[in-house]
């Protein structure tokens, strides 16, 4: 059960920044679209894609480190069994 908890926590930490950026940009885009009455799906997609790429560039190394540390911990635990 401990490993499952660590798995979920690692997944939340690594996916969190990307999901948070997407939600924030989506909310801002939705507000702007409601204010200007421009309801085009491609208008919402562009800023989200740029935000995801920016977050991955900024925090990608940290995410990779977190996933690598978790994977090494799992393999070390498997070797001890």
C-alpha positions, 0 to 999 in steps of 0.5 A: 500500500505504501508503494501505491501511495508513493506512486500516486504522489509521484504522478500528482507531482509530475503531472500537476504543473502541466494540468494546472497550467492547462486549467488556468489558461483554459479558464482565462481563454474561456473568460475572454471568449465569453467576453468577446463572444468568439467561440472557436475551438482553435482559439482555445487550443493554441494558448493551451498548447503553448502553455504545456510546451512552456511548462514542460521546458521549464519543469521537464528536468525536475519531472524527469528527476522525480520519475527517475528517483521513483523508478530507482526506488522501486527497482531497489525495493524489488531487488531486496525482496 
